[in-house]
Amino acid sequence: MSIDHAAVQKIAWLARLKLAEHDVPEYARQLSGILDLVDQMNRVDTTGIEALAHPLELVLRIREDVVTETDRREAFQAGAPEVAAGLYLVPKVIG
């Protein structure tokens, strides 16, 4: 698939990118190459191939869900300027 000058300009505008005019042909060539690769991958026959969540046959190590650290909220919040009900109070930023 070939991307033309106008398509590159439109993509740049949608992405809110400012491209120099002399860079547009190179971007068009690179984007066309990417779309050609996607087209090539779409033509591969994948019937009978099971989708994988991970390319390697990994087995998860199961461990007990045990608390390993104590609750130190009060120690952490001791240095905070303002705290209420276990929450840090911060100034309102958005009006």
N, C-alpha and C positions, 0 to 999 in steps of 0.2 A: 504494500500500500504506500502510496506516495503522498506526502504532506506538502502542500504548497505554501507560498509566502503568506497568503491571507489567513490560512489555517493556523500558522505559527503565531501570527499577530493576534488572532482571536484567543488562542490558548494562553498567550502571555497576558492579554487583557483580563481574561477570566481568573488567572492566578495572581493578578495584580503585580505583574513583573514588568519592568521597563527594560526592553531589549534595544541594544544599539542596532541600527539598520544593517550594519555590516556583519552582525552575528546571526541574522535570521537564516541565511542559507545553511549554515552549519547546524543550527537547531533543527531545521527541516530535515536534513540528512539523518541526524541522530534519531529524531522521532520516527521517521520512516523506517529506520532499521529496527527500532523497538517493536513497532507494529508488525513488521515482517516476521520477526521472531515469534510474536504472539500468534500470528496466523499459522506459522509452521508448527507450533506446539498444538494448536487446535486441530490440525490435520492428523495428528498421531492417533492411531486406533487404540483406545483404552478399554474396549469391551472385555469384560471378564477380569479386570484388574480391580482389586479391592482398595478403597481409599484408606490411607494411613493417617493417624494422628501424628506419628513420628516416623522418620525413615529407618530407625533402628529398633530392634526387638528389645525394648527395655522393660525391666520389671521393677516396679516401685518397691522400695524398702518400707515396710509398714512398721511404725513405731507407736508406742503408747502416747496418748495425748495427756501429757503430764506437765503441770506448772513447774518451770525451772527457775523463774525469777519471782521475787517478792514484789508486792505492790509498793511502789516508791512515789506515788503521785504526790503525796504531801511534801516529800523532800524536794521534788522537782518544782512544785508550785510555791515553795517557801520564798523563792527569789522573784516571783512574778509581782508586778505592780498591783494588779487587781485580779482576784479570784472569787468566784461565787458558785456554790454547789458543785465543786470539783472542776469547774470550767474556767478557762482563761478569759478574762474580759478585755476586749480591745476597743479602741475608738472606732466609731462609725466612719467608714471611708467613702462609701457610695451614698449619695444623697437622695 
